[in-house]
Amino acid sequence: MLKNLADNLSLENGELDEENIKLKEENITLRKDNMVLQKHFDTLKYSVITPETLQESDSKVCYYTGLPSFEVLKAVFDFISPCVTSNSSLPLMNQFIIVLTRLRNNFDLEHLSHLFGIHSSNISRMFHKWMDVLYERLKSLIKWPDHGEFI
């Protein structure tokens, strides 16, 4: 009987050791995820323009993006965003707002860098990537005049 109890305790100890190892691995993964999220949060807290700040005011949406309301901004984003691939930690909606802000206001990269708290080289790469997607998704909406209409 004592032997059975010792065997059971030994088995239970082995199971607890395995669970402990799994929990330690999960802890390491969660700490890494937390560091990534903290970095992302640190970037966003310095951003002057966010989806949240634009959602509060259609006049801000119009000024920064040229679109009449946040609802329209969201609808256009929902149409275009499925075609965007990004390995940036910045959410796609924030990227879209940066692109529209640059198009609408012709802000240079350095100014956008200060507004959004992101390095200007990242904004440049993001802008070019989004422009390609915008062209592909919206080209059917652009009506070019015939050659004879210029004369």
Secondary structure as the mmCIF struct_conf table of DSSP 4:
data_model
#
loop_
_struct_conf.conf_type_id
_struct_conf.id
_struct_conf.beg_label_comp_id
_struct_conf.beg_label_asym_id
_struct_conf.beg_label_seq_id
_struct_conf.end_label_comp_id
_struct_conf.end_label_asym_id
_struct_conf.end_label_seq_id
HELX_RH_AL_P HELX_RH_AL_P1 LEU A 2 LYS A 45
TURN_TY1_P TURN_TY1_P1 TYR A 46 TYR A 46
BEND BEND1 VAL A 48 VAL A 48
HELX_RH_AL_P HELX_RH_AL_P2 PRO A 51 GLN A 55
TURN_TY1_P TURN_TY1_P2 GLU A 56 GLU A 56
HELX_RH_AL_P HELX_RH_AL_P3 ASP A 58 THR A 65
BEND BEND2 GLY A 66 GLY A 66
BEND BEND3 PRO A 68 PRO A 68
HELX_RH_AL_P HELX_RH_AL_P4 PHE A 70 ILE A 80
HELX_RH_3T_P HELX_RH_3T_P1 SER A 81 CYS A 83
BEND BEND4 SER A 89 LEU A 90
HELX_RH_AL_P HELX_RH_AL_P5 LEU A 92 ASN A 105
HELX_RH_AL_P HELX_RH_AL_P6 LEU A 109 PHE A 116
TURN_TY1_P TURN_TY1_P3 GLY A 117 GLY A 117
BEND BEND5 ILE A 118 ILE A 118
HELX_RH_AL_P HELX_RH_AL_P7 SER A 120 LEU A 138
HELX_RH_3T_P HELX_RH_3T_P2 LYS A 139 LEU A 141
HELX_LH_PP_P HELX_LH_PP_P1 TRP A 144 ASP A 146
HELX_RH_3T_P HELX_RH_3T_P3 HIS A 147 GLU A 149
TURN_TY1_P TURN_TY1_P4 PHE A 150 PHE A 150
#
